[in-house]
Amino acid sequence: MSNPPTPEASELFPIRADEKGPKTIAILLIFGATLMLATGFGDVKNSFAEDFPEEDLDGILENYQRQEVNITAEDYQLYHDEIREDGAYSVRGFSLMSGGILVLIGGFALFKLKSIGVKLSIAGSAIGLIGGFSGSWMMASTSSEYLPDEVTMINEYLSYACVAFMGICLAMAILPLINASARLALDQRVTLVTEEE
């Protein structure tokens, strides 16, 4: 005697569209995009500046001097000149700005539950990840020639932090495609059913 067929789990517990998840992710992506744009804008601005901004330099030097790191304004200016000519500012700055714009647009589209928002956010996060790490690593490599070891180590940690931050953005952007409930919430269409007489 054969056992009666058991209903599948999907029939017992039907998957329902979850609109809150994608919208929460969208808000986090928009926040991340603003940080990308702010950092990218600063780098792009520095890529065109012959002298490192004095108000920023004073704060940096004061912070290092508190930690008893021997660094002068001339050392930092030489470092700034080298990474500007090397293109490190431009690589990181333009990557983060272009990626940030895509993530920002994607975040707003995802908030409206449009699947294109996921694709834009993934593309923007990937651009920011690759360009952000490349530019940060170029800066860290150059700093070993002009700045003390402690500063070089901090620059290396910053490049890893950039990878971690952009990796989180990329993972969040992919999440609505992996989660079945979130995927169902994207691009929903209202269909009218008319009864035939």
WOSULKA-V647386 format. One record per pair of residues at least 6 apart in sequence whose ideal C-beta (glycine too) atoms are under 8 Angstrom apart, sorted by sequence separation. I is the first residue (numbers start at 1). J is the second residue. D is the distance in Angstrom with one decimal. If there is no record, write none. Layout:
((I | J | D) (I | J | D))
This chain:
((46 | 52 | 7.0) (65 | 71 | 7.7) (83 | 89 | 5.9) (111 | 117 | 7.4) (176 | 182 | 4.2) (177 | 183 | 6.2) (46 | 53 | 7.7) (64 | 71 | 5.1) (109 | 116 | 5.4) (110 | 117 | 3.2) (175 | 182 | 6.9) (176 | 183 | 6.3) (109 | 117 | 3.1) (110 | 118 | 6.0) (143 | 151 | 5.8) (144 | 152 | 4.6) (147 | 155 | 7.8) (108 | 117 | 7.1) (143 | 152 | 4.6) (176 | 185 | 7.9) (61 | 71 | 6.4) (106 | 116 | 7.5) (107 | 117 | 6.7) (176 | 186 | 6.5) (61 | 72 | 7.8) (106 | 117 | 4.4) (109 | 120 | 6.4) (110 | 121 | 6.5) (61 | 73 | 6.3) (105 | 117 | 7.7) (106 | 118 | 6.9) (140 | 152 | 6.4) (143 | 155 | 4.7) (106 | 119 | 7.2) (106 | 120 | 3.2) (107 | 121 | 6.3) (61 | 76 | 7.0) (105 | 120 | 5.5) (106 | 121 | 3.5) (140 | 155 | 4.0) (57 | 73 | 6.1) (60 | 76 | 6.8) (106 | 122 | 7.8) (139 | 155 | 5.6) (140 | 156 | 4.6) (103 | 120 | 7.3) (106 | 123 | 7.8) (102 | 120 | 4.9) (103 | 121 | 5.1) (106 | 124 | 6.1) (140 | 158 | 7.4) (57 | 76 | 6.1) (102 | 121 | 7.1) (136 | 155 | 7.4) (139 | 158 | 7.9) (140 | 159 | 5.3) (57 | 77 | 7.9) (104 | 124 | 7.8) (139 | 159 | 7.4) (102 | 123 | 5.4) (103 | 124 | 3.8) (102 | 124 | 2.9) (103 | 125 | 6.0) (136 | 158 | 5.9) (137 | 159 | 4.9) (101 | 124 | 7.1) (136 | 159 | 3.5) (52 | 76 | 6.3) (99 | 123 | 7.9) (100 | 124 | 6.7) (52 | 77 | 5.9) (99 | 124 | 4.2) (102 | 127 | 6.9) (103 | 128 | 7.2) (51 | 77 | 6.8) (98 | 124 | 7.6) (99 | 125 | 6.6) (133 | 159 | 6.0) (136 | 162 | 4.8) (99 | 126 | 7.6) (52 | 80 | 4.2) (99 | 127 | 3.8) (100 | 128 | 6.7) (51 | 80 | 7.7) (98 | 127 | 5.9) (99 | 128 | 3.3) (133 | 162 | 5.8) (99 | 129 | 7.9) (132 | 162 | 4.5) (133 | 163 | 5.0) (50 | 81 | 7.9) (132 | 163 | 7.5) (95 | 127 | 5.6) (96 | 128 | 5.4) (99 | 131 | 6.9) (95 | 128 | 6.0) (98 | 131 | 8.0) (99 | 132 | 7.6) (133 | 166 | 7.4) (46 | 80 | 7.1) (50 | 84 | 8.0) (129 | 163 | 6.6) (132 | 166 | 5.5) (49 | 84 | 7.6) (95 | 130 | 7.0) (96 | 131 | 6.7) (95 | 131 | 2.1) (96 | 132 | 5.5) (47 | 84 | 5.8) (94 | 131 | 7.1) (95 | 132 | 5.7) (129 | 166 | 3.8) (46 | 84 | 6.8) (128 | 166 | 4.8) (129 | 167 | 6.4) (92 | 131 | 6.2) (95 | 134 | 7.4) (47 | 87 | 7.9) (91 | 131 | 5.8) (92 | 132 | 5.6) (95 | 135 | 6.5) (129 | 169 | 7.8) (125 | 166 | 5.9) (128 | 169 | 6.9) (129 | 170 | 6.0) (47 | 89 | 3.7) (92 | 134 | 7.3) (93 | 135 | 7.2) (46 | 89 | 4.9) (47 | 90 | 4.7) (91 | 134 | 5.4) (92 | 135 | 2.5) (91 | 135 | 3.9) (92 | 136 | 6.0) (125 | 169 | 4.2) (126 | 170 | 6.3) (44 | 89 | 7.1) (90 | 135 | 7.8) (125 | 170 | 3.9) (43 | 89 | 4.7) (44 | 90 | 7.2) (47 | 93 | 5.8) (89 | 135 | 7.2) (92 | 138 | 7.9) (43 | 90 | 7.6) (46 | 93 | 7.5) (88 | 135 | 5.1) (91 | 138 | 6.5) (92 | 139 | 7.4) (45 | 93 | 7.9) (88 | 136 | 8.0) (121 | 169 | 7.5) (122 | 170 | 6.7) (125 | 173 | 5.2) (43 | 92 | 5.0) (44 | 93 | 3.8) (124 | 173 | 7.9) (43 | 93 | 3.0) (44 | 94 | 6.4) (88 | 138 | 3.8) (42 | 93 | 7.4) (87 | 138 | 7.5) (88 | 139 | 4.8) (121 | 172 | 7.8) (122 | 173 | 4.6) (40 | 92 | 7.2) (41 | 93 | 7.3) (86 | 138 | 6.1) (121 | 173 | 3.7) (122 | 174 | 6.2) (39 | 92 | 7.8) (40 | 93 | 4.9) (43 | 96 | 6.9) (44 | 97 | 6.3) (39 | 93 | 8.0) (40 | 94 | 7.0) (88 | 142 | 6.7) (40 | 95 | 7.2) (83 | 138 | 6.8) (118 | 173 | 6.2) (40 | 96 | 3.2) (41 | 97 | 6.4) (83 | 139 | 5.3) (86 | 142 | 6.1) (118 | 174 | 7.7) (39 | 96 | 5.4) (40 | 97 | 3.6) (40 | 98 | 8.0) (118 | 176 | 5.2) (37 | 96 | 7.2) (40 | 99 | 7.8) (83 | 142 | 5.1) (118 | 177 | 5.9) (36 | 96 | 4.7) (37 | 97 | 6.0) (40 | 100 | 5.8) (82 | 142 | 5.2) (36 | 97 | 7.4) (36 | 99 | 6.0) (37 | 100 | 4.0) (79 | 142 | 6.6) (82 | 145 | 7.3) (36 | 100 | 3.3) (37 | 101 | 7.2) (79 | 143 | 6.0) (82 | 146 | 6.5) (35 | 100 | 8.0) (34 | 100 | 7.6) (103 | 169 | 6.5) (110 | 176 | 6.9) (33 | 100 | 4.8) (36 | 103 | 6.5) (37 | 104 | 7.1) (79 | 146 | 4.1) (99 | 166 | 7.9) (106 | 173 | 7.1) (33 | 101 | 7.6) (78 | 146 | 5.0) (79 | 147 | 5.6) (118 | 186 | 7.2) (33 | 103 | 4.0) (34 | 104 | 7.4) (76 | 146 | 8.0) (92 | 162 | 8.0) (103 | 173 | 7.4) (32 | 103 | 6.4) (33 | 104 | 3.8) (75 | 146 | 5.8) (76 | 147 | 7.2) (115 | 186 | 4.3) (75 | 147 | 6.0) (113 | 185 | 5.5) (114 | 186 | 6.9) (115 | 187 | 5.0) (30 | 103 | 7.9) (113 | 186 | 5.5) (114 | 187 | 6.5) (29 | 103 | 5.5) (30 | 104 | 6.2) (33 | 107 | 5.9) (113 | 187 | 7.0) (29 | 104 | 8.0) (113 | 188 | 6.6) (71 | 147 | 6.3) (29 | 106 | 6.6) (30 | 107 | 3.9) (71 | 148 | 5.8) (29 | 107 | 3.8) (30 | 108 | 6.8) (70 | 148 | 6.1) (69 | 148 | 5.6) (27 | 107 | 7.4) (71 | 151 | 6.3) (26 | 107 | 4.8) (29 | 110 | 6.8) (30 | 111 | 7.6) (69 | 150 | 4.9) (26 | 108 | 7.2) (69 | 151 | 6.4) (67 | 150 | 7.2) (26 | 110 | 4.0) (27 | 111 | 7.1) (25 | 110 | 6.7) (26 | 111 | 3.8) (64 | 150 | 7.8) (23 | 110 | 7.7) (64 | 151 | 6.8) (22 | 110 | 5.6) (23 | 111 | 5.5) (36 | 124 | 7.9) (22 | 111 | 7.8) (23 | 113 | 7.6) (22 | 113 | 6.1) (26 | 117 | 6.8) (33 | 124 | 7.3) (29 | 121 | 5.4) (36 | 128 | 5.5) (43 | 135 | 7.1) (19 | 113 | 6.3) (36 | 132 | 8.0) (35 | 165 | 7.6) (32 | 165 | 7.4) (36 | 169 | 7.9) (32 | 168 | 7.7) (32 | 169 | 4.8) (29 | 169 | 6.6) (32 | 172 | 7.8) (29 | 172 | 6.1) (28 | 172 | 5.9) (29 | 173 | 6.4) (25 | 172 | 5.2) (25 | 173 | 7.7) (25 | 175 | 6.0) (25 | 176 | 6.3) (21 | 175 | 7.8) (22 | 176 | 4.8) (21 | 176 | 7.1) (25 | 182 | 7.9) (21 | 179 | 6.5) (21 | 181 | 6.7) (22 | 182 | 5.0) (18 | 179 | 7.4) (21 | 182 | 4.6) (18 | 181 | 3.7) (22 | 185 | 5.6) (17 | 181 | 6.4) (18 | 182 | 5.5) (21 | 185 | 7.4) (22 | 186 | 6.7) (15 | 180 | 5.0) (16 | 181 | 6.3) (15 | 181 | 5.7) (18 | 184 | 7.4) (19 | 185 | 4.7) (17 | 184 | 4.0) (18 | 185 | 5.6) (16 | 184 | 7.2) (17 | 185 | 4.1) (15 | 184 | 6.3) (17 | 188 | 6.5))
